[in-house]
Amino acid sequence: MSNIKIAKTLDARNLSCPLPILKTKKAIAEIGIGDFLEILATDPGSESDFQAWTKSTGHELADHSQDGGIYRYIIKRTK
């Protein structure tokens, strides 16, 4: 996913559900359609939360990974 240019990074580390999703909703509204939002989180439940949120909102979960307890999500704003 090296061709993705991140428009904004949201640091949601050390936040528990539902705060990462709530902050993501606000942050995605601050970027343009077609742009990418990077979210960093530490909540293990965030993986299923972000999959469900992108499915329900229509935004695209372009990439996600986990390294050393840090979960990284790349969401493309689609509308």
TORNUVEX-544633 format. One line per field, with one value per atom (N, C-alpha, C, O, CB): atom name; z, x, y negated; residue number from 1. Coordinates in steps of 0.001 Angstrom, whole numbers. Glycine has a CB too. Layout:
atome <- c(CA,...)
Z <- c(Z,...)
X <- c(X,...)
Y <- c(Y,...)
num <- c(NUM,...)
//
This chain:
atome <- c(N,CA,C,O,CB,N,CA,C,O,CB,N,CA,C,O,CB,N,CA,C,O,CB,N,CA,C,O,CB,N,CA,C,O,CB,N,CA,C,O,CB,N,CA,C,O,CB,N,CA,C,O,CB,N,CA,C,O,CB,N,CA,C,O,CB,N,CA,C,O,CB,N,CA,C,O,CB,N,CA,C,O,CB,N,CA,C,O,CB,N,CA,C,O,CB,N,CA,C,O,CB,N,CA,C,O,CB,N,CA,C,O,CB,N,CA,C,O,CB,N,CA,C,O,CB,N,CA,C,O,CB,N,CA,C,O,CB,N,CA,C,O,CB,N,CA,C,O,CB,N,CA,C,O,CB,N,CA,C,O,CB,N,CA,C,O,CB,N,CA,C,O,CB,N,CA,C,O,CB,N,CA,C,O,CB,N,CA,C,O,CB,N,CA,C,O,CB,N,CA,C,O,CB,N,CA,C,O,CB,N,CA,C,O,CB,N,CA,C,O,CB,N,CA,C,O,CB,N,CA,C,O,CB,N,CA,C,O,CB,N,CA,C,O,CB,N,CA,C,O,CB,N,CA,C,O,CB,N,CA,C,O,CB,N,CA,C,O,CB,N,CA,C,O,CB,N,CA,C,O,CB,N,CA,C,O,CB,N,CA,C,O,CB,N,CA,C,O,CB,N,CA,C,O,CB,N,CA,C,O,CB,N,CA,C,O,CB,N,CA,C,O,CB,N,CA,C,O,CB,N,CA,C,O,CB,N,CA,C,O,CB,N,CA,C,O,CB,N,CA,C,O,CB,N,CA,C,O,CB,N,CA,C,O,CB,N,CA,C,O,CB,N,CA,C,O,CB,N,CA,C,O,CB,N,CA,C,O,CB,N,CA,C,O,CB,N,CA,C,O,CB,N,CA,C,O,CB,N,CA,C,O,CB,N,CA,C,O,CB,N,CA,C,O,CB,N,CA,C,O,CB,N,CA,C,O,CB,N,CA,C,O,CB,N,CA,C,O,CB,N,CA,C,O,CB,N,CA,C,O,CB,N,CA,C,O,CB,N,CA,C,O,CB)
Z <- c(0,0,0,521,1206,-578,-575,-1462,-1343,-1011,-2341,-3226,-2579,-3204,-4525,-1351,-641,25,729,415,-213,445,1569,1324,-585,2788,3963,4072,4111,5259,4119,4245,5704,5996,3635,6621,8044,8857,8454,8393,10000,10933,12231,12780,11189,12711,13969,14980,14749,13780,16086,17151,18160,18981,17845,18083,19003,19969,20530,18216,20156,21086,22513,22889,20985,23281,24688,24863,25967,25462,23806,23896,23734,22931,22821,24487,24396,23608,23482,25800,23083,22356,23227,24418,21934,22675,21262,20812,19696,20985,21636,21304,19983,19234,22414,19646,18339,17166,16204,18158,17235,16151,16117,15044,16316,17272,17322,16779,16030,18760,17152,16660,15159,14442,17447,14693,13265,12471,11408,13008,12974,12293,12103,11037,13085,13124,13043,12074,11241,14441,12187,11366,9886,9035,11841,9570,8148,7478,6271,7998,8254,7707,7398,6677,8686,7935,7740,6546,6243,8984,5858,4680,3449,3574,4849,2292,1056,621,1032,-40,-208,-790,-1638,-2464,-1653,-1417,-2108,-1327,-1689,-3443,-257,578,1598,1837,1295,2196,3142,4548,4751,2687,5506,6927,7557,7390,7639,8283,9021,10493,11072,8850,11091,12509,13207,12740,12722,14335,15186,16460,17101,15491,16840,18011,18785,18247,17597,20036,20865,21358,21953,22057,21125,21570,20664,19469,21574,21206,20369,19703,18638,21198,20307,19720,18557,17877,20758,18321,17255,15871,14955,17310,15706,14383,13925,12815,14404,14757,14370,14325,13512,15344,15199,15197,13877,13300,16357,13394,12150,10932,9974,11985,10958,9847,9779,8696,10001,10926,10964,10599,9883,12352,11086,10827,9342,8771,11654,8714,7293,6460,5476,6812,6844,6117,6249,5274,6647,7441,7653,7065,6723,9129,6943,6432,4937,4300,7183,4377,2960,2659,1499,2224,3684,3465,3297,3686,4651,2726,2401,3391,3597,983,4000,4829,3874,3504,5912,3484,2443,2929,2147,1931,4218,4755,6270,6875,4294,6863,8317,8678,7997,9012,9770,10225,11734,12347,9497,12307,13748,13970,13398,14522,14810,15111,16535,16857,14116,17374,18745,19555,20376,18731,19343,20098,19532,20092,21485,18418,17739,16490,15630,17365,16417,15262,14349,14800,15693,13056,12081,11027,10422,11424,10823,9841,8839,9203,10536,7586,6529,5945,5382,5420,6086,5592,4492,4650,6731,3373,2256,2371,2462,889,2369,2383,1004,5,2802,955,-334,-621,-1746,-396,391,146,1124,1079,249)
X <- c(823,0,872,470,-939,2051,2968,2510,3037,4320,1549,1081,-16,-519,566,-383,-1411,-770,233,-2136,-1369,-902,-1894,-3075,-776,-1390,-2225,-2524,-1608,-1528,-3810,-4214,-4211,-3969,-5604,-4479,-4577,-4315,-4700,-5982,-3661,-3436,-4163,-4065,-1921,-4891,-5621,-4961,-4871,-7135,-4507,-3905,-5000,-5398,-2725,-5474,-6515,-5942,-6677,-7704,-4620,-3992,-4449,-4667,-2445,-4584,-5007,-6452,-6844,-4093,-7241,-8667,-9465,-9105,-9085,-10535,-11392,-12650,-13035,-11757,-13278,-14531,-15545,-15653,-15081,-16271,-16433,-15582,-15770,-17870,-14657,-13916,-13140,-13186,-12956,-12428,-11742,-12702,-12373,-10978,-13870,-14847,-15411,-15546,-15990,-15738,-16278,-15275,-15645,-16666,-14010,-12975,-12731,-12425,-11661,-12865,-12718,-13825,-13572,-12723,-15046,-16175,-15917,-16196,-17477,-15388,-15070,-13908,-13968,-14724,-12860,-11660,-11925,-11367,-10541,-12767,-13009,-13767,-13642,-13798,-14548,-15272,-14329,-14703,-16358,-13120,-12142,-11225,-10386,-11304,-11374,-10546,-11458,-12677,-9732,-10865,-11640,-12070,-11487,-10843,-13091,-13534,-12393,-11806,-14838,-12099,-10988,-9688,-8732,-10775,-9636,-8433,-8416,-9426,-8358,-7236,-7032,-6765,-6002,-5879,-7413,-7234,-6514,-6926,-8604,-5434,-4707,-5118,-5127,-3145,-5459,-5805,-4862,-4635,-7291,-4313,-3487,-4266,-4738,-2099,-4410,-5196,-4492,-3631,-6620,-4865,-4320,-5410,-5100,-3570,-6659,-7778,-7904,-8159,-9098,-7730,-7832,-9201,-9302,-7542,-10239,-11568,-11760,-12785,-12593,-10784,-10928,-10986,-11573,-9781,-10395,-10403,-11833,-12211,-9586,-12616,-14001,-14825,-15742,-14638,-14501,-15223,-15039,-16011,-14747,-13801,-13536,-14081,-14525,-12033,-14052,-14639,-16140,-16683,-14358,-16811,-18256,-18574,-19541,-18820,-17767,-18032,-17885,-18727,-17084,-16820,-16644,-17743,-18203,-15265,-18158,-19246,-20552,-21289,-19440,-20837,-22101,-22100,-23161,-22402,-20920,-20852,-20558,-20787,-19793,-20054,-19715,-18300,-17890,-20657,-17538,-16130,-15340,-15807,-15558,-14161,-13373,-12234,-11422,-12819,-12174,-11031,-9956,-9924,-11411,-9077,-8096,-6981,-6426,-7503,-6651,-5558,-5667,-6151,-4159,-5218,-5068,-3969,-3755,-6397,-3270,-2169,-2027,-2623,-837,-1226,-979,490,1044,-1876,1123,2535,2803,2645,3422,3200,3577,2456,2707,4737,1233,105,-500,-1452,525,55,-491,-1232,-665,651,-2492,-3316,-3348,-3590,-4763,-3099,-3057,-4124,-4177,-1639,-4956,-6036,-5899,-5579,-7432,-6147,-6171,-7585,-8009,-5059,-8304,-9668,-9745,-9280,-10647,-10340,-10550,-11937,-12929,-10373,-12009,-13311,-13934,-13342,-13181,-15127,-15764,-16945,-17442,-16213,-17405,-18553,-18548,-19435,-19875)
Y <- c(1186,0,-1258,-2298,6,-1158,-2285,-3441,-4547,-1827,-3211,-4276,-5128,-6062,-3678,-4819,-5584,-6797,-6681,-4699,-7961,-9183,-9511,-9758,-10386,-9506,-9750,-11248,-12070,-9230,-11590,-12992,-13435,-14607,-13204,-12508,-12852,-11592,-10494,-13466,-11753,-10652,-10950,-12047,-10430,-9955,-10057,-9125,-7920,-9707,-9676,-8878,-8520,-9346,-9651,-7281,-6805,-5769,-4957,-6202,-5806,-4866,-5163,-6314,-4942,-4109,-4161,-4622,-4999,-5084,-4598,-4906,-3618,-2757,-5954,-3488,-2312,-2648,-3810,-1789,-1605,-1744,-2491,-2200,-354,-3423,-3768,-4953,-5437,-4067,-5434,-6662,-6595,-7571,-6974,-5504,-5500,-5685,-6379,-4198,-5081,-5219,-6640,-7227,-4193,-7186,-8552,-9561,-10466,-8924,-9409,-10324,-10119,-11072,-10119,-8883,-8599,-9267,-9834,-7085,-9207,-9845,-11336,-11884,-9628,-11990,-13414,-13658,-14563,-13966,-12851,-13055,-12809,-13502,-12141,-11833,-11531,-12669,-12876,-10211,-13403,-14553,-15717,-16643,-15008,-15676,-16756,-16526,-17374,-16917,-15383,-15116,-15052,-14943,-13779,-15119,-15121,-13728,-12725,-15762,-13683,-12412,-11844,-12543,-12602,-10581,-9925,-9962,-9276,-10560,-10755,-10835,-9702,-9040,-12199,-9496,-8405,-8927,-9871,-7524,-8285,-8575,-7397,-6249,-8845,-7680,-6649,-6746,-7832,-6811,-5599,-5561,-4599,-3483,-5139,-5043,-4197,-3936,-4875,-4858,-2665,-2302,-1187,-490,-1864,-1032,47,996,2028,-536,671,1495,2721,2567,678,3949,5144,5293,5902,6371,4753,4823,3873,3920,4543,3009,2016,2655,2079,1027,3820,4453,4736,4362,5759,5383,5666,4384,4262,6669,3425,2143,1405,920,1258,1315,584,1327,695,350,2657,3411,3152,2937,4927,3170,2923,1480,1222,3249,533,-883,-1207,-1901,-1764,-708,-1007,-355,-934,-532,824,1500,712,566,2946,207,-505,-1913,-2436,-580,-2539,-3913,-3976,-5005,-4687,-2883,-2876,-3324,-3320,-3740,-3711,-4047,-2748,-1677,-4904,-2845,-1656,-1459,-2361,-1757,-285,90,586,1760,1189,-328,-45,875,1646,-1336,795,1611,1615,658,1072,2687,2719,3694,4697,3110,3381,4225,4068,3183,3860,4945,4903,5187,6125,5927,4369,4551,4104,2927,3772,5014,4681,4060,3177,3754,4499,3971,2695,2152,3724,2216,1030,1509,2182,-8,1148,1470,246,-873,1898,477,-615,-356,715,-743,-1339,-1245,-2387,-3518,-1281,-2072,-3072,-3037,-2028,-2797,-4146,-4229,-5270,-6399,-4566,-4875,-5794,-6398,-5675,-5073,-7731,-8394,-8272,-8681,-9889,-7709,-7449,-8356,-8388,-6030,-9099,-9982,-11133,-11986,-9208)
num <- c(1,1,1,1,1,2,2,2,2,2,3,3,3,3,3,4,4,4,4,4,5,5,5,5,5,6,6,6,6,6,7,7,7,7,7,8,8,8,8,8,9,9,9,9,9,10,10,10,10,10,11,11,11,11,11,12,12,12,12,12,13,13,13,13,13,14,14,14,14,14,15,15,15,15,15,16,16,16,16,16,17,17,17,17,17,18,18,18,18,18,19,19,19,19,19,20,20,20,20,20,21,21,21,21,21,22,22,22,22,22,23,23,23,23,23,24,24,24,24,24,25,25,25,25,25,26,26,26,26,26,27,27,27,27,27,28,28,28,28,28,29,29,29,29,29,30,30,30,30,30,31,31,31,31,31,32,32,32,32,32,33,33,33,33,33,34,34,34,34,34,35,35,35,35,35,36,36,36,36,36,37,37,37,37,37,38,38,38,38,38,39,39,39,39,39,40,40,40,40,40,41,41,41,41,41,42,42,42,42,42,43,43,43,43,43,44,44,44,44,44,45,45,45,45,45,46,46,46,46,46,47,47,47,47,47,48,48,48,48,48,49,49,49,49,49,50,50,50,50,50,51,51,51,51,51,52,52,52,52,52,53,53,53,53,53,54,54,54,54,54,55,55,55,55,55,56,56,56,56,56,57,57,57,57,57,58,58,58,58,58,59,59,59,59,59,60,60,60,60,60,61,61,61,61,61,62,62,62,62,62,63,63,63,63,63,64,64,64,64,64,65,65,65,65,65,66,66,66,66,66,67,67,67,67,67,68,68,68,68,68,69,69,69,69,69,70,70,70,70,70,71,71,71,71,71,72,72,72,72,72,73,73,73,73,73,74,74,74,74,74,75,75,75,75,75,76,76,76,76,76,77,77,77,77,77,78,78,78,78,78,79,79,79,79,79)
//
